[in-house]
Amino acid sequence: MPLTLHILKRWAQLACAFAPVAIGGCGAFEPSDIPAGAIPMDPPAHFTEWWARTEQCSGLTGSMAPIHWYVMPNVSSFQTDIGEKVGLWIKTSSHVAIVLAETYADHELVVRHEMLHQLLQRAGHPADYFDGKCGLTWERWSGGPTMMASLST
């Protein structure tokens, strides 16, 4: 990341941390750029069913149409400026995107987890939605940690 861009992002993070009321609040610090190497993908038809399930568990409604879908080919995770990810929801003033590591591009938990971010319109993981209402965390998903161990082998 160019130094100037890094400084601007850091300044924005500090502004959010110290002046949320003055600027109307800030979300968690998600990256705003599509990771290098991500390629556009068409969401499979069953994503519509997963969207409906996520709306149902959360009690929220919204459209899946604005989401631009991307896959990171040949990887089980990818690096971002906020750490290693298997899925990522990105919202900027000009677009909304979900990026999925290819290994998890058709994994219901990972896809629905990112869909829930879109329905909530925020980064971060409010426990009442991710842990409680929808159970869209590794620990709460059927199989819990055992499932995570089997997926990582």
C-alpha positions as CSV (number, residue, x, y, z in Angstrom):
1,M,0.0,0.0,0.0
2,P,1.5,3.4,-0.9
3,L,2.6,5.4,2.1
4,T,0.2,8.2,1.3
5,L,-2.8,5.9,1.1
6,H,-1.7,4.2,4.4
7,I,-1.5,7.6,6.1
8,L,-4.9,8.6,4.8
9,K,-6.5,5.3,6.0
10,R,-4.8,5.7,9.4
11,W,-6.0,9.3,9.7
12,A,-9.6,8.1,9.0
13,Q,-9.3,5.3,11.6
14,L,-8.1,7.8,14.2
15,A,-10.9,10.3,13.3
16,C,-13.4,7.5,13.7
17,A,-11.9,6.5,17.0
18,F,-11.9,9.9,18.5
19,A,-14.8,11.8,16.9
20,P,-17.6,9.3,16.1
21,V,-20.3,11.7,17.2
22,A,-18.9,14.6,15.2
23,I,-18.8,12.7,12.0
24,G,-21.9,10.6,12.5
25,G,-20.3,7.3,13.6
26,C,-18.0,4.9,12.0
27,G,-18.1,1.2,11.4
28,A,-15.3,-1.3,12.1
29,F,-12.2,-0.9,10.0
30,E,-12.9,-3.0,7.0
31,P,-10.7,-2.7,3.9
32,S,-12.3,-0.7,1.1
33,D,-10.5,-2.3,-1.8
34,I,-11.1,-5.6,-3.5
35,P,-8.1,-7.8,-2.7
36,A,-5.6,-8.2,-5.5
37,G,-6.2,-11.4,-7.4
38,A,-10.0,-11.6,-6.8
39,I,-12.1,-12.4,-9.8
40,P,-15.8,-11.6,-10.3
41,M,-18.2,-14.5,-9.9
42,D,-21.9,-15.0,-10.5
43,P,-23.6,-16.2,-7.3
44,P,-25.0,-19.7,-7.7
45,A,-28.8,-19.9,-7.6
46,H,-28.9,-21.5,-4.1
47,F,-27.4,-18.3,-2.7
48,T,-30.9,-16.9,-3.0
49,E,-32.2,-19.6,-0.6
50,W,-29.3,-18.8,1.8
51,W,-30.2,-15.1,1.6
52,A,-33.8,-15.9,2.6
53,R,-32.6,-18.1,5.5
54,T,-30.3,-15.3,6.7
55,E,-33.2,-12.8,6.4
56,Q,-35.4,-15.2,8.4
57,C,-33.0,-15.8,11.3
58,S,-32.0,-12.1,11.6
59,G,-35.4,-10.6,11.2
60,L,-33.9,-8.2,8.6
61,T,-34.8,-7.7,5.0
62,G,-32.8,-6.5,2.1
63,S,-31.8,-7.1,-1.5
64,M,-29.0,-9.3,-2.6
65,A,-28.9,-7.5,-6.0
66,P,-26.4,-4.7,-5.1
67,I,-23.7,-7.2,-4.1
68,H,-20.8,-7.7,-6.4
69,W,-19.4,-11.2,-5.8
70,Y,-15.7,-12.2,-6.1
71,V,-13.7,-15.3,-5.5
72,M,-10.0,-15.6,-4.6
73,P,-9.0,-18.5,-6.8
74,N,-6.9,-21.5,-5.5
75,V,-6.8,-20.4,-1.9
76,S,-8.4,-21.3,1.4
77,S,-7.8,-17.9,2.9
78,F,-6.4,-14.5,1.8
79,Q,-4.6,-11.6,3.5
80,T,-6.3,-8.2,4.0
81,D,-5.1,-5.1,5.8
82,I,-7.2,-6.3,8.8
83,G,-5.9,-9.9,8.8
84,E,-6.4,-13.3,7.2
85,K,-9.9,-14.0,5.9
86,V,-12.0,-16.8,4.3
87,G,-14.7,-14.3,3.4
88,L,-15.0,-10.5,3.4
89,W,-17.8,-8.0,3.2
90,I,-16.8,-4.7,1.7
91,K,-19.0,-1.6,1.5
92,T,-17.8,1.8,0.2
93,S,-19.7,4.8,-1.0
94,S,-19.6,3.3,-4.5
95,H,-20.1,-0.4,-4.2
96,V,-20.8,-3.4,-2.0
97,A,-18.8,-6.6,-2.5
98,I,-18.4,-10.0,-0.9
99,V,-15.1,-11.8,-1.5
100,L,-14.7,-15.5,-0.8
101,A,-11.7,-17.7,-0.7
102,E,-12.3,-20.4,-3.3
103,T,-12.2,-23.2,-0.7
104,Y,-15.2,-21.6,1.0
105,A,-16.9,-20.0,-2.0
106,D,-19.8,-22.5,-1.6
107,H,-19.7,-23.0,2.1
108,E,-23.1,-22.0,3.7
109,L,-21.7,-20.7,6.9
110,V,-19.1,-18.5,5.3
111,V,-21.4,-17.1,2.6
112,R,-24.3,-16.5,5.0
113,H,-21.9,-14.9,7.5
114,E,-21.0,-12.3,4.8
115,M,-24.6,-11.9,3.8
116,L,-25.5,-11.1,7.4
117,H,-23.0,-8.2,7.2
118,Q,-24.9,-6.9,4.2
119,L,-28.2,-7.2,5.9
120,L,-26.9,-5.4,9.0
121,Q,-25.0,-2.9,6.8
122,R,-22.0,-3.0,9.1
123,A,-18.8,-4.7,9.9
124,G,-18.1,-6.2,13.2
125,H,-20.0,-9.1,14.8
126,P,-22.9,-8.1,17.0
127,A,-23.3,-11.2,19.2
128,D,-27.1,-11.0,19.2
129,Y,-27.1,-11.7,15.4
130,F,-23.9,-13.7,14.7
131,D,-24.0,-15.9,17.8
132,G,-27.6,-15.6,18.9
133,K,-30.2,-15.3,16.2
134,C,-28.4,-16.8,13.3
135,G,-25.5,-18.9,14.8
136,L,-23.2,-17.8,11.9
137,T,-19.9,-18.4,13.7
138,W,-17.7,-21.5,13.6
139,E,-18.5,-22.2,17.3
140,R,-22.3,-22.0,16.8
141,W,-22.5,-23.7,13.3
142,S,-23.5,-27.3,13.4
143,G,-20.3,-29.2,14.1
144,G,-18.7,-26.2,15.8
145,P,-15.0,-26.4,16.3
146,T,-15.0,-30.0,15.0
147,M,-16.2,-28.7,11.6
148,M,-13.5,-26.1,11.5
149,A,-10.8,-28.7,12.2
150,S,-12.1,-30.9,9.4
151,L,-12.3,-28.0,7.0
152,S,-8.7,-27.0,7.6
153,T,-7.2,-30.4,6.8
